Amino acid sequence: MVDDDSARPAGGLLRRHHDFRLLWAGSTIGRLGDSITVIALPLVAVSTLNATAFEVGLLAAAAWVAWLVIGLPVGAWVDRWRRRPVMVISSAASFLIFVSVPVAAGLHVLSIGLLLVLALLSGCATVFFQTSYFPYLATILTAEDRPAGNSLLEGSSAAAGILGQGAGGLIAQLVGAVNGMLADAVTFLVTIACVLGIRQPEQPPAKPDEPTTMVADIRAGMAFIFGSRWLRPMIFFGTTANFALTGYDAIQVVFLVRSVGLSSGSVGGLIALASVGGVVGAFLAGRVSAWLGSARAQLAFIASTVVVLLIPLTSDGPGVLLFIVGGFGVSFGVAGSNVVIAIFAQGYVPQHMLGRLAACSSFLGFGAIPIGALVGGALATALGPRGGMWVMTALVPLSGLFLLLSPVRTVRDLPTPPEPEPAAESSTEPEPQPG
């Protein structure tokens, strides 16, 4: 059950918790840099290298391939290592990767092939960082602080994403797309400084009683996750929702320009307004969970995504309000649900399996992203942009059926693992049984 303390303002956590404040700052600045890169890297390919649309598409997909190739092994590795050094090393690697773009341009060796290699390497560094970050957060926050902490992190990430995409275009215009990559590189230095400044020493992962192989670790993690009647529907929901969200994200610009008739200049502002719902949903997740119960809050957030069906009805003039309301509702629901799931997983999953949980959910969820984009584009080609939007937006609330048909609908609060016996003296916490 989510304690009433979860409803206290997230800002209070920032004031009183030095280590979380640093982790929050590093994460938020890093997310800002990532969002700048989402705009700046394709601009480098188009404006500097005259890349084709297909080459730009390859560049966008390259960063996600790492999750499919190394996602599961990294989850097993991270559960054997201290997480903070992994985060520092991966951030340092990302800094070098992005600094190499203007360096290569200055040496006149920048090419599409090199950009693809750098995007792949950056994706690998991201896999290590993100897989370590989720379980590391659980070690520096108490159970009572996790709702406020996750809400603050998710909300700040959403806000940084909105700001970063706008800043990416502005920076590229002021200093050039290639030099704009330096802005992202600098954010990784900030992240490194913040993570190194955390005072709480990290305990080494508990060693298993008997040596195990990486394959055995992956199998054990997958068995725990998919054997749980609580985690299994959450993984399926997240994967399906990512597929649908990416599908309509991929065609929304074409839909707004060609079907609705908006100017290119107004599209970015409209999408940014709709995305604000993610910030609001993330910051309210703890309060809604405390009020309704964590399980009911999750279902309520998913129910709010139904308004996404207003998006295909968007028309020019006052009709653009349908896009704003629909986009606000779906981003509100998805962000709020993400916070609830994160809080639950950090308390329910044994500490030594959190890396594998992060890797497994990312392997499936992020693996659905390029597939969703391809399907969205194919549907828009076959049915027209509005028809494609109807199909992809309808899948968003339908993905919630995985949760609605699961035990989540039968309880007020999601379960927590049993408390250890007071007399027990063990170096490892007891493992909750799946389901």
N, C-alpha and C positions, 0 to 999 in steps of 0.2 A: 504494500500500500504506500502511496506517496504521502509523506508526512505533510502536515500543515505548514511546516517550516519551508517547504518547497515554494510556497507562495511569496516569500519575502523577496524584495526587489533584487534583481541580479546585480545592480550597481553596488549594493552592499557587499556582495562577494568580492567585487573588484577592490573595494577599499580595504577590506580586512585580510585578504588572502594574497600574500606577496607572490607565491609561486604560480597560482592560477592567473594572476594579473599578467605575469610575464608570458605564460603560455598563450593566453588570450591575445595579447598584443602581437606576439610572433605569428600566430595563426591568422589573425585578421590582416596584418600587413602582407603576409604570404598570399592570402586569397586575393588581395588587391592586385598584387603583381601578376598572379595567374590570369586575372581578368584582363589586365592590360595586354598580356601576351596573346590572349584569344583574338584580339583585334590586331595587334602589331605584327604578329608572325605572318598571317595571311597578307597583310599589307606589304611586308618585305617581299614576299613571293610575287605579288602582283605588280607593285610599283618599281621594284628594283630588278627583278628577274623575269618580268613579263610572263609569269606562269599561266598555264591554261586553267580552266575551271576544274578539270579532272585532277591536275597536279595539286591545286589548292585543296580539293577534297581528300586526296591522299595524305596531305600534310595534316589535315584536321583529324583524320582517322589514326595516324601513326602514333599519336600520344596515348591512345586507348589500347593499342595492340598489346602493350606490356602486361596489362591486367590478365589477358587471356593466356599469355605465354608463361609468365613467372608468378602470377598472383597467388596461386595455391602453395607453391614451394616457399615463397617469401613468408606466408602466414606461419608455416611450420618453423622456419628459421627464426622469425621474430619472437616466437614463444620460447625460444631457447636462449635468447640474448637479452641484455639490458636494452631498453627501448630508446633511452635518451641519446646514447652515442650513435645509434642508427639514424635518428632524426638529424643530428648535427652533420654526420658524414653525407647523408643524402642531400641536405641543403647546400653543403659546400660543393657537391658535384653539380647541382642545378645552377649555382652561381657561375661555375666555370663554363658550363654548357652555354648559358645565355650570353656571357661576356664574349664567347668565341664568335658570335654572329657579327658584331661590328669589327672585331679583329680580322675575321676572314674577309669582310667587305673591304677593309683597308688594305689588305694584301692582295685583293682582286682574285680571290679563290672561292668566293661565295657562289654556291650553285643550288639548284633544287635538290640534287642528290645529297649535298651536305646538310641542307635544312631538314630533309627527311631523316637522316641519321641522327641529327641533334634532337629532333622531336622524339624519336624512338628512345634515345638515351635519357631524355628528360622524363619520358613516361616511366622508365625503369626506376629513376630516382623517386618519382612521385609514389610509385607502388610501395617502396620501402618506407617512405616518410608516413604516408597515410595509414599503412598497416601497423606501424609502431605508435602513431599518434593516438588512435582510439583506445588501446589498452593502457597507454601511459597516462591518459587523462584520468582513468579510473583509479590510478594509484595515488594521485595527489589530491583528490577530492573525496570527502566522506560521502556516505550514501545520502545524507541530508542535504548536502550541497550540490549533488549531481543534477537535480532538476534545474536549479538556477544556472549552474555552469553550462550545461548543454543548451539551454535556451539562449543564453548570452552568446555562446559560440556560433550557434546556428543563425541567430539573428544578425550578428556582426558579419558573418560570412556572406549572407544574402545581401546586406547593405554594401559590403565591399565589392561584391560581384557587380552590382548596379553601377557603383561609382567607377570601378575599374574599367568597365567597357566604355563608358563615356570619356574617361581620361585617356584611354588608349588611342582613340581617334584624335584627341586634342594634342597629345604629346607627339604623335606621328606627324601632325600638321606643323607643329612648331619646330621640331628638331629633326624630323625625318623618321621613317619607319625603322630603319636600321639602328639609329641611335636610341630610339624608343625602347629597344630591347634592354638597354642598360638600366632602365627604370625597374624592370622585373628582376634583373640580376641583383640590384642593390637590396631589394626586399628580402632576398635570401640571406644576406649578411645580417639584416635586422633580426630575422628569425633565429639565426645561429646565436647572436648575442643574447636574445631573450631566453632561449633554451639553456644556454650555459649559465645564465644568471639564476636559475632555479636552485634554491638552497636545499630542498629535501633530498637526501641521498636515496638513490634507487637501489632497492634490494635485488640481488641476482635471482633469476627465476629458480623455483624449486626443481631440483634434479629428480627425474623419475627413479623409482626403486631399481628398475632394470633398464639398461641402455636400449633405446629404440631407434629405428631408422626414420628418415624423413617421410618415406611412403607410409609407414605405420602411423606417424603423427598426423599426416593428412587424413588418413582413413579414420582415425579416432575422432578428429575434429568434425569431419563430415558426418560420422555416425551420431555424434552428440547433437549436432545442429538439426539434421534431418530426422533424427529420432525423437525430437521434441515436438509435441503438438502445439507448443507456443511459438517456437522459433521458425518452424517449417512454413506456416502460412505467411509469416512476416517476410521471409526471404522471397517467396513466390510473389507476394504483393509488390515488394520493392522492384523485382526484376520486370514484372509486367508493367508497372507504372513508369519505370524508366524507358521502356520500349515505347510506350504511348506518348510520353512527354517529349522525348527526343523526336518522335515522328512528326508531331505537329510543330515543334520548334523549328524543324528543318524547313518547313514550308510556310511558316507564318509571314515571313517578309514577302514572299511571292504572292500569298493570299491578300495581304493588305494593299500591295501596290497594284496587282492586276485585277483582282476580283472586287476589292472595295474601292479602289481608285484613289488611294492616298498618295501624297508626294513622298519621295524618298526621305526628305528632311523630317517629316512628322512621324515616320515609322519608329525611329529609335526612341523618341520621347514617349510614344504610346506604349511600347513594350516595357520601358522603364517604369511607368506608372503602374502597369499591371503587375510588375514584379515586386512592388512594395508589399504585397500581401505576404510574401515569404518572410519579410522582416517582422511584420506584426504577428504572424502565426508562431514564429519561433519564440518571440519574447513572451507571448501569452500561454505557451504550452504548459509551463509549470503551474500557473494559476488555474488553468482549465482542468488539469489533472487533479489538483488538490480539491477542486469543487465537485467534479463529476466522478472521480476515480480514474486511474490510469487506463484501464481497459475501455471504459465508456468514452473517455476523452479521445482515445485513438479512433474509435468508430465515429465520433462526432467530427473529428478533423477530416476523415475520409468522406463523410456525408457532404461536407462543404464543397468538395470538388465537383459535385453535380453541376454547379453553375458554369463549369467549363463548356457546357453545351450551348451557352449563349454566344460563344466565340464565332461559330460558323454562321450565326445570324447577323454578324456585324455588317453595317452599311455605312456609306459616307454621311457626313453631317452628324446629327445627334446619335445616329446609330453606332458611332465608335464607342459610346458608353458601354455597349454590350461587350465589347472586347475588353475594356478596362475592368468591368465587374467580373466577367468570366475569368480573366487572367489573375485578378486579385484573389478570387475565391480558390482557384486551384493551387496557386502558390502558397496561400495561407494554409490550406489543408495539408499539402505535402510537407511543408516545413514543420508544421506542428506535429504531424505524425512521425516525422524523422526524429524529433526531439524525444517523443514518448518512447519510441523503439530504442533509441540510444541509452536512455536512462534505464530502461528495463534490462537490456542486454548487459550493461556494465555491472548490474547487481546480480543477475541470474546466472550468467556464464562464469565458470571458474576462471580465475585470473590467468592460469597457464594456458587457457584456450582462447583468450580474447583476440590474439593475433590471428588465429585461424578463422574465427568468426568474421573479423574484418576482411580478411582475404577472400573467404568464400562468398560473402555478400557482395563484395566489390567485383569479384570474378564474374558472377552472374549479372549483377546490376549494371556494371560498366560494360560488360560484354554485350549487353542488349542495346547499348547506345548506337554503335555504327549500324546495327541491323535495323533499328527503329528509323534511323535517318534514311536508309536506303528504301525501306518500305514506304515511308511517308512520301518520298520523292516519286516512287513508282505509282502510288495511288493518286498523287496530284497530276501526274502525267496521264493516267488512264481515266480518271474521273473529273479532272479539273481541280484547281486549288481548293475551291469550296467543298467539293465532294471529298477530297482527301482529308480536309479538316474535320468533316463530319465523322469519318471513320476513326481517325486517330484520337479525337477528343472524346468520343464515346467510350473508348477503351480505358480512359483514365478512371472514371468512377466504377466501371466494371471490374477493374483490378482489385477493388475493395472487397469483392465477393470472397476472395481468399480468406479475409479476416472475418467477414460476416458469417461465413459458414464454418468457422473454427470455434474452439472453446472461448475465444476472446469475447464473443457476444454473450456468454453465460455468466460472466463475473463482473464485479464492479472494478476490481483492481487486478492488475497482472501479478503473478506470483513472484515471490522472492525466495532465495534458497534458505533452507533451515539454518537457524543460528547454531554455531558450534556449542557443544556441551561445555558448561563452565569448568568442569574438572579436566577436560581434555587438554593435553599438552602435546601439540604436534606442530611441526614446522610448516605444514601445509593445511589449508582450509579444506573442510569436507566438500566433496563434489556433489552438487545437486543432481538428482537423476533426471534424465530427459523426460519431459511430459509431466 
